Amino acid sequence: MKKHRWILMMSILFLCPSLCLAAPAKVEVVPAVTAEAAVVMDMDTGEVLYGKQEHEQRPPASLTKVMTGYLAVKQGRLQQTVTVSETAASTGESSLNLKTGDQLTFENLLYGALMKSANDACVALAEQMAGSEAVFVQNMNLQACLLGCSNTNFCNSNGLPAENHYSSAYDLAVMTRAAMQEELFAHIVQQQKYRVRWSDGRHLLVQNTNRLLREYPGAIGVKTGTTNEAGQCLIAVAEKEGKRIIVVVLKSKNRFYDAVALLDYGLSAERKSGILNNRTETGQLSASA
């Protein structure tokens, strides 16, 4: 009887070698991030590769400026001179320190808004485009709706704290995907430094607040954002071998660490996270930077 069982077992193993030689199934490694909400999106297809509370409504801080910049580049007023109003000049926190009556080209204000995260520049641009910031905000919300962003409502052009001003990680990725199709927008958010010039000859060298442009191979944008309520926020885009990935992290404890983990994940053929040095960020939060 034992002999028959032995023969049967050997026959099964001989006829079905795959039972012994089959490789174990690969387990997809999903990175752990500190952000309360995040998304990874393929920029070319719009496919969501990773999501964490990606449709949750949250304050977006200066990630708001992606929509402001998107509408600005579509207007094409680059060489138009803008005279700064008292309202724009009085806009606080991160700024170009604009004064009432200052004159700059539309293009210089746009660089200041997207690279230095200048809140006063955003208001000046909004007033130039729509007559008032309030009317411009209506255009922002209309464009968000047209893009299919169902969890977004803007109350200002720069992301300073305001009641009922919110978006989601997914919606911000959708806006970024649209904005990055605009050549000028994609060019500006990839620059590390730019000299903002006033019409009277004054100038200010600004550095992009997105340090991934200097530290992450393939990084091509896009925008940081920080307020006490929103926490550390970041939209990052990187490309590798023709593949472009958008990452959004909201209320992160370490936005650059989280973004690197998710970019590695999205850019990897097997979607596995890379090896990271866990560095923490310290210091007081600067409103809407």
VEXVEXLUM-775457 format. One line per 8 residues: number of its first residue (from 1); for each residue x, y, z negated of N, C-alpha, C. Coordinates in pm, 1 decimal. Each point is the difference from the previous one (the first is absolute). Layout:
VEXVEXLUM-775457
NUM) X/Y/Z/X/Y/Z/X/Y/Z; ...;
This chain:
VEXVEXLUM-775457
1) 82.9/-120.8/0.0/-82.9/120.8/0.0/86.0/125.3/0.0; 106.2/-1.5/-83.7/90.2/114.3/-6.2/71.2/19.5/132.4; 32.0/-114.8/64.4/68.5/7.8/127.6/-87.7/67.6/104.4; -130.0/-31.6/0.2/-92.7/60.7/95.5/-13.0/150.8/-23.4; -5.3/40.9/-125.6/-9.3/143.2/-31.3/124.7/73.3/47.5; 115.2/-62.0/-18.4/125.5/61.5/41.4/4.1/18.0/151.2; -44.0/-102.3/71.4/-4.4/6.9/146.8/-95.3/109.5/46.2; -117.0/12.9/-67.0/-99.1/101.0/35.7/55.9/141.3/-19.7;
9) 66.4/19.8/-111.5/56.6/132.1/-29.8/107.3/37.2/101.9; 85.1/-95.1/33.9/106.2/26.7/97.0/-57.5/29.5/137.6; -108.2/-67.1/33.9/-63.8/22.7/129.7/-56.9/141.1/8.3; -61.8/46.0/-108.6/-58.5/134.7/-3.2/109.4/105.3/15.0; 110.6/-18.5/-74.3/109.4/95.7/5.9/65.5/1.6/137.2; 9.9/-117.2/63.3/61.8/-9.3/131.8/-86.5/66.2/106.9; -132.1/-20.6/-9.9/-91.6/54.1/100.1/-29.0/149.0/-20.8; 14.3/50.9/-122.4/-34.1/138.9/-31.8/117.5/69.7/-68.5;
17) 112.9/17.5/69.1/115.6/62.0/-62.8/-25.5/143.1/-42.6; -99.9/64.5/61.2/-27.6/138.8/-34.9/-42.7/13.6/-145.1; -52.0/-110.3/-57.7/-38.5/6.2/-141.0/120.5/23.8/-89.0; 115.2/-46.6/44.7/120.5/15.3/-80.9/78.7/123.6/38.7; -4.4/36.2/131.2/89.5/102.9/49.2/-63.7/137.8/8.7; -129.1/9.3/-23.6/-67.1/128.8/12.1/59.7/100.7/-97.0; 32.0/120.3/53.6/57.7/105.5/-84.6/-109.0/58.5/-87.9; 35.8/42.8/-118.7/-99.3/62.6/-86.0/-51.3/128.8/61.2;
25) -127.0/29.3/-21.0/-60.8/120.7/56.6/65.6/124.1/-58.2; 22.0/101.5/88.3/60.0/124.5/-45.5/-101.8/80.1/-79.3; 43.6/55.2/-108.8/-86.3/82.5/-83.0/34.9/146.0/24.8; -96.5/77.9/44.4/24.9/141.4/28.1/24.2/74.3/-129.7; 110.9/72.4/-4.8/36.8/72.9/-120.6/-54.8/142.6/9.2; -92.0/33.4/-86.0/-58.6/133.3/-2.7/68.4/79.8/-109.9; 54.6/116.9/32.6/74.0/76.4/-100.7/-90.4/55.6/-109.1; 53.2/4.5/-120.1/-70.2/63.7/-111.0/36.3/147.2/0.3;
33) -98.4/87.2/-9.6/25.2/143.5/0.2/-65.7/63.6/-121.8; 53.4/116.0/-38.5/-53.3/70.1/-116.8/-117.1/91.0/35.7; -17.6/29.3/128.4/-106.1/89.9/44.1/-137.1/-56.3/-33.6; -91.8/87.2/-39.8/-135.6/-44.4/-30.8/-79.7/-29.6/126.4; 39.4/61.8/111.0/-64.1/-27.9/128.6/107.1/6.1/108.5; -10.0/-87.9/98.1/101.7/-4.3/105.7/-54.8/-71.7/122.0; 63.8/26.3/114.7/-36.4/-69.9/122.3/122.2/-6.9/90.2; 8.1/-106.6/79.1/100.6/-14.5/104.4/-76.4/-20.3/131.2;
41) 26.7/86.3/97.8/-73.1/-5.3/126.3/96.9/-3.5/117.2; -29.3/-84.7/97.7/73.4/-0.9/125.9/-41.3/125.5/77.0; 96.2/87.7/28.5/-34.5/128.3/60.2/-51.4/-15.1/142.6; 41.8/-100.8/69.2/-40.5/-16.4/138.8/-137.5/-63.5/14.2; -33.6/-91.9/-87.8/-127.2/-71.9/11.9/-105.4/44.6/-100.4; 43.4/61.9/-110.8/-93.3/36.1/-105.5/-32.6/-114.5/-93.9; 64.9/-114.9/20.4/-26.0/-116.1/-85.5/51.9/25.1/-141.6; -80.0/-33.0/-98.5/42.3/11.2/-139.8/73.1/-127.9/-38.5;
49) 126.4/14.2/-38.9/82.9/-114.9/-35.0/1.2/-26.2/-149.9; -35.4/102.3/-76.8/-0.6/-11.9/-146.5/-90.4/109.1/-54.1; -76.0/-32.3/-102.2/-83.9/100.8/-62.4/-13.6/-21.9/-149.7; -0.3/108.6/-72.0/-24.4/-2.4/-144.1/-88.4/119.8/-33.0; -126.7/-26.0/-29.3/-96.1/107.0/-25.7/7.3/105.8/110.7; 14.8/-46.2/123.4/28.9/92.7/109.2/-117.2/89.2/39.4; -121.3/-35.1/-41.9/-116.8/83.0/30.8/-47.5/81.6/-120.1; 71.7/-6.7/-107.9/-36.7/73.3/-120.9/24.9/149.5/18.1;
57) -96.1/81.8/-39.4/13.1/145.2/11.6/92.1/52.3/-110.1; 105.8/72.3/41.3/100.2/49.1/-93.7/49.0/137.4/45.9; 48.9/84.2/-93.2/59.0/128.1/41.7/125.8/-24.7/82.7; 11.3/60.8/117.9/113.3/-28.0/88.0/117.2/95.9/-13.3; -14.7/103.8/-84.5/106.3/100.1/-14.2/39.5/50.5/138.9; 130.4/19.7/23.7/44.6/61.4/125.7/-7.1/-92.4/119.9; -42.7/-124.0/-17.2/-24.3/-83.2/117.4/-112.5/61.5/83.1; -76.8/88.2/-62.4/-101.4/79.8/69.6/59.6/71.1/120.5;
65) 125.5/40.8/-11.2/63.5/81.4/104.2/16.4/-75.9/131.3; -14.2/-130.9/-1.8/3.1/-75.9/125.6/-114.3/45.7/90.7; -118.3/16.1/-57.8/-112.8/46.0/80.6/18.5/144.9/42.4; 51.0/84.1/-90.0/25.0/140.0/35.8/99.7/8.1/114.8; 107.7/-75.7/-11.2/100.8/-0.4/105.7/-52.6/-55.9/130.8; -81.8/-103.0/-9.2/-57.6/-62.8/119.2/-85.6/100.6/77.6; -86.2/71.3/-70.5/-84.5/98.7/66.3/83.1/116.1/53.6; 106.9/34.7/-72.3/84.6/111.5/42.3/72.2/-31.0/131.0;
73) 58.7/-119.5/11.5/74.0/-31.7/123.2/-94.7/-12.8/118.6; -123.2/-39.4/-25.1/-96.3/-12.1/108.8/-40.2/137.3/54.6; 16.5/104.6/-82.8/-35.5/134.0/45.5/103.8/58.3/94.6; 126.2/-37.3/-16.2/104.1/43.8/92.0/28.4/149.0/-1.4; -3.0/60.6/-117.6/24.1/145.0/-9.7/142.1/31.3/-47.2; 96.0/-77.9/33.5/130.2/0.3/-65.4/65.8/136.3/-9.6; -2.3/78.5/105.2/71.8/127.5/-0.1/-88.1/117.7/-42.4; -121.3/-27.3/-39.8/-88.3/105.8/-46.7/48.0/52.3/-134.5;
81) 1.9/131.8/-15.8/43.8/59.6/-126.2/-115.5/1.3/-99.6; 29.1/-41.9/-121.1/-100.1/-5.0/-106.8/37.4/102.5/-105.9; -94.8/83.0/-38.6/20.1/95.4/-109.1/-60.7/-59.2/-126.0; 80.7/-13.9/-103.3/-41.6/-67.8/-122.9/-96.9/87.9/-79.0; -113.3/-57.3/-36.0/-101.3/72.5/-77.9/33.0/-3.3/-148.0; -69.2/81.4/-75.8/17.2/-0.1/-145.6/-41.6/-134.0/-58.8; -104.6/-60.0/57.8/-46.3/-130.5/-48.1/107.3/-106.3/19.1; 58.8/-3.5/118.1/104.4/-98.7/26.6/121.0/23.2/-88.8;
89) 39.4/126.3/-14.2/118.8/33.0/-79.0/-17.2/-34.2/-147.3; -122.6/0.0/-48.0/-25.1/-26.7/-142.3/-16.3/-148.3/-30.6; 10.2/-85.2/101.8/-12.8/-143.8/-20.8/126.4/-52.8/-67.0; -16.8/-65.9/-113.6/114.5/-36.0/-82.4/55.1/-138.4/21.9; 80.5/-40.5/-98.0/72.3/-127.4/-2.5/99.8/-6.5/115.9; 17.4/-115.0/62.9/98.7/-14.2/106.6/-30.8/98.5/113.1; 98.8/82.7/37.0/-28.3/106.3/96.2/125.9/49.2/69.1; -21.5/87.1/100.0/109.3/72.0/65.5/21.4/136.4/-64.7;
97) -75.6/27.7/-107.0/3.8/131.3/-66.9/-35.0/112.2/97.3; -104.2/-24.1/78.0/-46.4/100.3/94.1/-57.9/120.4/-73.8; 17.9/117.5/60.6/-52.7/124.3/-54.4/-106.7/55.5/93.9; -94.4/73.8/-55.8/-104.1/61.7/81.2/63.6/87.9/107.9; -41.4/-22.6/122.9/53.6/78.4/111.0/117.6/-64.0/70.3; 57.1/-106.1/-58.1/107.9/-72.4/68.6/-48.6/-48.4/135.9; 93.0/-2.1/94.9/-34.6/-50.6/132.6/95.6/-112.1/39.2; -57.2/-111.5/42.4/75.0/-115.0/48.3/-76.2/-58.5/117.9;
105) 68.6/-77.1/82.0/-71.8/-68.6/106.3/-77.3/-117.6/-58.4; -102.4/-38.4/70.5/-81.1/-115.9/-36.0/89.3/-122.7/-18.7; 98.3/-13.8/89.5/90.1/-115.2/-4.5/80.8/-3.6/-129.4; 52.6/113.7/-42.3/79.0/4.1/-122.7/-84.3/-34.3/-121.9; -122.5/46.8/-3.4/-89.6/-34.4/-110.4/-30.1/-150.1/-0.6; -13.6/-57.3/118.2/-29.7/-143.0/10.9/115.3/-84.4/-53.8; 123.2/37.5/34.5/116.2/-70.0/-54.8/3.3/13.8/-151.7; -27.3/118.4/-51.5/-0.5/20.5/-144.4/-105.7/-82.4/-70.8;
113) -116.5/-12.3/64.4/-109.8/-75.9/-60.3/30.5/-148.9/-5.8; 53.4/-55.1/108.1/19.5/-144.7/7.1/131.0/-47.0/-61.3; 102.9/85.1/1.8/129.7/-42.5/-52.9/19.9/39.6/-145.9; -30.0/124.9/-33.1/18.1/46.6/-137.5/-127.4/-15.3/-82.7; -107.3/-40.8/66.4/-130.0/-15.5/-64.7/-49.5/133.4/-55.4; 16.0/104.7/78.9/-34.1/134.8/-44.3/-150.4/23.6/4.4; -58.3/22.1/-116.6/-144.4/22.2/-9.4/-41.9/132.8/61.7; 83.6/104.0/-19.6/-33.3/130.9/56.4/2.4/-3.9/152.4;
121) 90.9/-76.3/57.0/6.0/-12.9/145.8/-126.1/-65.8/54.6; -52.4/-98.0/-73.2/-122.9/-67.7/43.8/-117.2/97.3/5.9; -13.4/83.5/-101.8/-110.4/96.4/-2.1/15.3/100.3/114.0; 122.7/45.1/23.1/23.8/93.5/109.8/-36.5/-62.7/134.4; 36.9/-125.0/19.2/-35.1/-70.2/123.0/-151.1/-17.1/13.5; -64.3/-38.8/-110.4/-144.5/-21.7/2.3/-74.6/127.8/36.1; 42.8/111.2/-58.8/-65.6/128.3/29.6/22.7/40.9/145.0; 118.0/-26.9/52.1/29.9/34.8/138.6/-82.7/-83.2/96.7;
129) -20.5/-126.3/-33.1/-73.0/-88.9/90.4/-149.8/17.6/-5.8; -53.7/29.1/-117.8/-146.5/-2.0/-15.0/-58.5/128.4/-58.0; 83.2/98.4/-30.3/-51.3/124.0/-56.4/-1.8/1.5/-150.6; -22.6/-117.1/-59.3/3.7/-14.5/-145.9/33.7/-145.4/-32.6; 54.2/-21.2/-119.1/32.1/-136.4/-39.2/-127.4/-83.2/-12.7; -108.7/61.8/-47.7/-125.4/-73.7/-19.3/-50.7/-58.2/131.4; 5.4/79.2/106.1/-45.0/-49.4/130.4/94.8/-108.7/51.2; 129.3/20.6/-21.7/97.7/-99.6/43.4/-23.5/-133.8/-70.4;
137) -33.4/3.9/-128.2/-25.6/-122.8/-75.0/-118.6/-75.4/60.4; -99.8/72.4/47.8/-111.2/-66.1/68.0/50.1/-75.9/123.0; 93.9/60.6/71.7/57.6/-66.9/117.2/80.5/-123.2/-40.8; 68.5/9.7/-111.9/75.2/-115.1/-50.8/-93.4/-117.2/-27.4; -109.6/28.3/-67.3/-94.5/-106.6/-34.5/-69.7/-56.5/123.3; -26.3/86.9/97.6/-60.3/-47.7/124.6/96.5/-93.4/73.1; 127.6/38.6/6.8/98.2/-84.5/67.5/17.4/-132.6/-72.9; 0.3/4.2/-133.3/10.5/-124.1/-77.3/-116.9/-92.1/31.8;
145) -118.1/56.9/11.2/-119.1/-78.5/33.0/12.4/-60.8/140.0; 49.9/77.7/95.4/15.8/-47.9/137.0/101.2/-114.3/7.6; 97.1/0.5/-89.9/100.2/-106.5/-3.1/-50.2/-124.9/-72.2; -118.7/10.7/-60.5/-56.0/-114.7/-70.7/39.8/-7.7/-146.1; 42.6/112.3/-56.6/41.6/2.7/-141.7/-121.8/23.0/-88.0; -51.6/-106.2/-58.6/-125.4/7.4/-75.1/19.6/26.7/-148.3; 123.8/5.3/-45.1/26.5/24.8/-141.7/89.2/122.3/-18.9; -29.8/103.1/77.7/80.3/122.5/-3.2/-89.4/121.6/-7.6;
153) 36.7/93.9/-85.7/-63.7/131.3/-4.6/104.0/101.6/-44.0; 28.5/95.9/88.7/98.6/102.8/-30.7/-68.4/126.7/-50.0; 65.2/67.4/-94.6/-49.5/128.3/-50.5/98.3/113.0/24.4; 121.8/-33.4/40.0/98.8/101.3/35.3/96.5/-57.8/102.3; 91.6/83.9/47.6/89.1/-40.0/109.0/131.5/-59.0/-46.4; 25.5/2.4/-132.4/133.3/-35.9/-48.2/4.9/-112.0/-102.8; -111.2/-34.2/-60.8/-0.4/-109.5/-96.0/13.5/40.7/-144.6; -0.3/130.6/-27.3/-0.5/43.1/-139.9/-125.8/-53.5/-68.2;
161) 7.4/-30.6/-130.8/-113.2/-62.7/-68.8/-129.9/76.9/17.4; -104.9/-71.2/35.9/-132.5/59.0/16.2/-103.9/-108.3/-19.9; -108.6/37.3/-62.5/-108.0/-95.5/-22.7/-56.6/-47.1/133.9; -22.0/-128.2/11.6/-57.6/-60.8/120.3/95.3/2.0/119.4; 129.4/13.9/-26.6/101.0/-8.4/106.0/64.4/-137.7/-10.5; -26.9/-86.1/98.4/47.8/-137.5/-12.0/19.5/-63.2/137.5; 74.1/-109.1/-0.4/14.5/-84.5/118.2/33.0/-140.0/-49.3; 36.4/-88.1/89.8/37.7/-136.8/-36.9/127.8/-36.8/73.2;
169) 66.7/-103.0/-48.4/123.1/-44.3/65.4/-27.5/-37.3/145.7; -109.5/-70.3/23.3/-34.2/-40.4/137.0/-27.3/121.1/88.4; -82.8/93.8/-47.0/-32.5/118.4/79.6/125.3/80.5/33.2; 89.4/13.6/-97.2/123.2/75.3/24.3/88.2/-68.8/104.0; -1.6/-132.0/1.6/74.0/-73.2/102.9/-61.6/23.9/137.3; -132.1/3.6/6.1/-69.2/26.1/126.9/34.4/140.3/51.4; -1.3/98.9/-90.2/35.5/137.2/39.5/144.1/6.8/48.9; 88.3/-68.6/-71.3/141.5/-0.1/38.2/18.7/-63.9/136.5;
177) -70.6/-107.4/23.5/10.2/-68.1/129.7/-38.7/94.8/112.5; -104.8/79.2/-21.0/-42.4/96.9/101.8/102.7/112.1/13.1; 46.8/52.2/-112.0/93.7/112.5/2.5/131.7/-37.0/66.2; 46.8/-123.1/-22.8/128.4/-41.7/55.6/-4.9/-19.8/151.1; -119.8/2.5/57.6/-10.8/-4.1/145.5/30.6/135.7/61.7; -1.9/104.3/-84.0/33.5/134.7/46.1/151.0/18.1/-7.7; 62.2/26.5/113.1/146.4/4.3/8.0/61.0/99.6/-97.2; -57.4/119.8/-11.8/56.4/101.2/-87.7/-10.5/-41.3/-146.5;
185) -114.9/-54.0/-39.3/-15.9/-45.6/-138.1/104.7/-105.6/-32.0; 13.9/-99.2/87.2/96.8/-107.6/-23.5/142.3/54.1/-7.1; 28.9/103.1/78.5/133.6/59.8/-2.1/25.5/71.5/-132.4; -95.7/79.4/-44.3/19.7/79.2/-122.2/20.4/-89.2/-121.6; -84.6/-100.6/-18.3/7.4/-80.8/-122.0/122.5/-89.8/-4.1; 74.2/-4.9/111.7/121.2/-80.9/3.7/124.8/83.4/-30.9; -15.7/133.4/-1.8/115.1/87.1/-22.8/38.4/3.0/-147.4; 129.7/-3.9/-26.1/48.1/6.5/-138.0/16.7/143.8/-47.8;
193) 42.0/89.8/90.2/19.5/140.3/-36.8/-50.3/89.8/112.9; -43.8/119.3/-39.8/-46.6/97.4/99.0/13.0/139.1/-60.2; 35.8/97.1/83.8/12.8/137.2/-47.9/-126.3/78.0/38.6; -84.2/26.3/-98.6/-121.9/78.2/22.1/39.7/146.5/13.2; -48.5/65.9/105.2/39.1/138.3/28.1/-120.4/94.2/-1.6; 19.3/114.9/-61.4/-97.7/107.1/0.7/26.9/89.3/121.4; -99.7/75.7/42.1/16.9/86.6/116.1/99.0/112.8/-24.8; 22.2/38.3/-127.7/92.5/109.1/-31.6/144.7/-47.9/-15.9;
201) 23.7/-129.4/27.8/136.4/-50.4/-4.7/33.5/-82.0/-123.2; -84.0/5.0/-102.2/24.2/-83.6/-118.3/-13.2/-147.4/37.8; 64.8/-84.6/-77.5/-10.8/-142.4/29.1/16.6/-80.2/-128.4; -45.7/-123.0/2.8/6.9/-89.6/-115.2/25.1/-141.5/49.7; 107.9/-60.8/-46.1/28.7/-138.4/36.7/-81.2/-92.5/-90.4; -84.2/-82.2/60.9/-83.7/-92.1/-77.5/43.5/-142.4/28.8; -14.1/-85.4/-99.9/32.9/-142.3/14.0/-125.7/-82.0/-16.7; -15.3/-99.8/82.9/-117.3/-85.4/-6.3/-8.9/-68.2/-136.1;
209) -118.7/0.6/-59.5/-19.0/-60.5/-131.6/-1.7/-152.4/4.7; -5.0/-56.0/121.0/-3.2/-145.9/15.6/142.4/-53.9/9.0; 53.0/-50.6/-109.3/139.6/-44.0/-1.8/21.8/-131.5/74.9; -105.3/-69.7/37.1/16.3/-122.9/77.8/63.7/28.6/135.6; -15.5/122.3/49.8/62.0/36.5/127.0/151.4/-10.8/-7.7; 52.9/16.3/-120.4/144.7/-7.9/-18.9/43.7/-136.7/-49.7; -91.3/-76.3/-58.8/39.6/-120.5/-71.5/-51.7/-130.3/59.9; -101.6/7.4/86.2/-58.2/-124.6/52.3/20.6/-7.4/150.6;
217) 76.2/-97.0/48.8/24.5/-13.5/144.1/-131.4/-15.4/77.6; -17.6/83.7/100.8/-120.2/-8.0/81.6/-112.6/89.6/-45.1; 14.7/70.6/-112.6/-105.9/88.4/-48.8/-18.5/118.0/94.2; -125.3/30.4/33.8/-29.6/110.4/91.6/-108.7/92.9/-54.1; -26.6/-0.5/-127.8/-99.7/89.2/-61.1/-58.5/-66.2/-123.2; -94.9/61.3/-73.6/-79.4/110.6/49.9/-13.9/108.9/-107.3; -50.3/-33.4/-122.4/-37.1/106.4/-93.5/-6.2/-50.1/-142.8; 51.4/84.4/-90.6/-15.1/-25.6/-143.1/-117.0/80.6/-55.1;
225) -44.5/-37.1/-118.9/-103.2/76.5/-68.9/4.9/-29.6/-148.8; -13.9/103.5/-80.9/6.7/-19.6/-145.3/-83.9/104.0/-73.0; -90.4/-45.0/-83.1/-63.4/83.2/-101.2/-13.8/-85.8/-125.0; -28.9/62.4/-111.5/-15.2/-78.1/-122.8/-114.8/-99.3/11.1; -108.3/40.5/66.3/-116.1/-89.1/14.2/26.3/-109.4/102.9; 57.5/37.9/112.0/22.6/-96.9/108.5/120.3/-88.9/-26.5; 96.0/48.0/-80.7/122.9/-74.3/-22.6/90.3/6.8/122.5; 95.0/-91.2/6.9/91.5/-4.6/113.4/-66.9/-67.2/119.7;
233) -7.4/73.8/109.5/-63.4/-51.0/122.2/98.9/11.7/116.4; -16.0/-85.5/98.8/89.6/1.5/114.7/-63.1/-70.6/118.7; 16.9/62.6/116.7/-26.2/-67.9/126.5/135.4/-16.9/67.1; 34.4/-122.9/34.4/127.6/-28.8/65.2/-25.0/-75.7/129.0; 76.1/35.0/102.5/-4.7/-72.2/127.2/142.1/-38.6/37.4; 17.4/-122.3/44.5/130.8/-47.0/44.9/-19.7/-90.9/120.3; 106.4/-12.2/80.1/-6.5/-86.5/117.4/122.4/-89.1/6.3; -21.8/-118.3/55.2/108.1/-97.7/14.8/-33.0/-90.0/117.6;
241) 91.6/-3.2/96.3/-15.2/-86.8/117.4/-136.4/18.0/66.7; -41.3/125.5/14.0/-124.4/31.0/68.2/-124.6/-11.1/-85.0; 14.9/-41.7/-124.3/-114.2/-13.7/-90.2/-4.6/120.4/-93.2; -115.6/64.7/-9.2/-15.9/118.1/-84.3/-104.4/-26.4/-107.7; 35.4/33.7/-123.3/-84.0/-30.2/-115.5/-29.0/127.3/-79.2; -124.6/14.8/-41.5/-40.9/109.2/-89.0/-22.8/-57.4/-139.2; 56.1/65.3/-100.8/-21.5/-38.3/-139.1/-54.7/120.8/-75.2; -103.2/-22.6/-78.7/-54.3/104.4/-87.9/-1.4/-54.2/-141.5;
249) 55.6/76.2/-94.1/-7.9/-36.6/-141.6/-56.0/118.3/-77.1; -96.9/-26.6/-88.2/-64.3/103.3/-79.6/13.2/-31.5/-148.8; 28.5/102.3/-75.7/23.1/-8.1/-144.6/98.1/-112.7/-31.8; 118.8/15.3/50.4/107.1/-96.5/-22.1/88.4/45.2/-116.0; 61.7/-95.5/-66.3/99.0/32.5/-102.9/137.2/23.7/62.6; 18.2/-50.6/121.8/124.4/19.6/74.4/-32.4/-13.9/148.5; -40.9/110.6/60.3/-55.2/-5.4/135.7/100.3/-47.9/103.9; 126.5/38.7/-14.5/97.9/-40.0/100.4/32.5/-149.2/-11.0;
257) 7.5/-51.8/-120.3/20.1/-144.0/-19.3/-117.8/-77.2/59.7; -121.7/43.5/-32.7/-118.9/-67.3/53.9/-1.8/4.6/152.5; 31.9/117.4/56.0/-3.8/14.8/145.2/101.8/-90.4/68.0; 120.0/-10.5/-57.2/101.9/-87.3/58.1/-46.4/-145.1/-2.8; -57.2/-41.7/-111.0/-49.8/-137.6/-10.3/-105.0/-28.5/106.7; -90.2/94.1/21.0/-107.7/-21.9/96.1/47.6/15.9/144.1; 95.3/89.3/24.0/56.7/10.8/134.1/75.1/-127.1/37.0; 80.7/-50.6/-93.9/69.7/-126.5/23.9/-99.9/-110.2/33.4;
265) -106.2/-3.3/-74.1/-103.8/-102.4/20.0/-64.2/13.5/138.0; -35.4/122.8/37.3/-67.6/20.9/126.8/89.3/-17.9/120.7; 127.2/35.1/-13.3/91.6/-7.1/112.9/60.5/-137.4/19.7; -4.2/-84.8/-102.0/54.9/-134.2/11.0/-88.8/-85.9/88.1; 63.5/-81.5/84.6/-77.0/-88.7/87.5/-85.6/-95.9/-81.0; 51.3/-40.8/-117.0/-72.5/-93.1/-84.5/-72.5/73.1/-112.1; 4.5/133.4/4.9/-63.6/84.1/-98.7/44.7/-35.1/-140.5; 131.3/-13.7/-17.1/54.7/-24.6/-133.0/68.6/125.6/-48.9;
273) -13.6/31.1/-126.5/60.1/120.9/-54.2/151.2/-13.9/-5.7; 68.6/113.9/13.0/145.4/1.2/-3.8/53.7/3.1/-141.4; 132.7/5.4/-11.5/64.6/5.6/-130.2/15.8/146.3/-38.5; -47.7/36.8/-117.4/-3.6/139.9/-41.0/77.7/22.2/-128.7; 51.2/121.6/-14.4/55.9/44.1/-127.1/-106.9/81.0/-69.2; -46.7/-47.3/-110.4/-111.0/66.0/-67.7/48.9/124.3/-71.4; -21.5/115.2/66.2/38.9/126.4/-59.4/-125.6/73.8/-41.7; 3.9/62.7/-113.8/-115.2/75.2/-46.3/24.1/147.1/22.0;
281) -108.3/73.2/19.1/8.8/143.8/16.6/-36.7/66.6/-132.0; 69.1/104.5/-33.1/-29.5/73.9/-121.3/-22.0/144.9/34.1; -51.1/73.5/-94.8/-20.2/143.4/20.1/-147.5/34.5/2.2; -27.3/128.3/-20.9/-136.8/49.8/-5.9/-60.8/0.5/139.3; -127.9/-30.7/7.7/-68.4/-0.6/128.7/-20.8/143.3/45.6; 26.6/24.6/127.8/-21.1/131.2/59.6/-128.9/-5.4/80.4; -88.0/94.2/-23.9/-132.1/-7.1/60.1/5.6/7.4/151.3; -59.9/-99.4/62.6/-20.3/-7.4/143.4/128.1/17.1/78.3;
289) 103.2/-76.7/-37.1/125.7/4.8/76.7/11.6/-120.5/90.8;
